[in-house]
Amino acid sequence: MELKMITSLYNYIQVVTKYYDDEERPYVNTWVDIEGMGYGWAWMAYEEKDWHKMMSKMVACEADRMLKDMENTLYFVYEDEKVKTYHFITLDGLYRTDVIISFSNTEIYR
């Protein structure tokens, strides 16, 4: 719930999803999806004025998805002077997914 509410406090949002889905090498990151304000794939269907709303909706969808599987999810929250970051690690049987959601009032490049 905190994730959904915090989106209105920051100007910039970034969602990085790392997939570890190779059964032969379960600790190898096989795919990374990076979505942010003006980069990634999701924003392309939106005008710039709607980017924040689109990213807020993406964070809400991720939060809802993770809430359904909290018993298999570890999470960490860390913050520096410019960026607040939520890092979720979901261990779903054989596969692992990391979702890293960052918030800032300055542009994020991580």
Beta strands, then each sheet from edge to edge (+ up, - down):
strand 1: 12-20
strand 2: 31-35
strand 3: 73-79
strand 4: 83-92
strand 5: 95-104
sheet 1: 2+ 1- 5+ 4- 3+
end
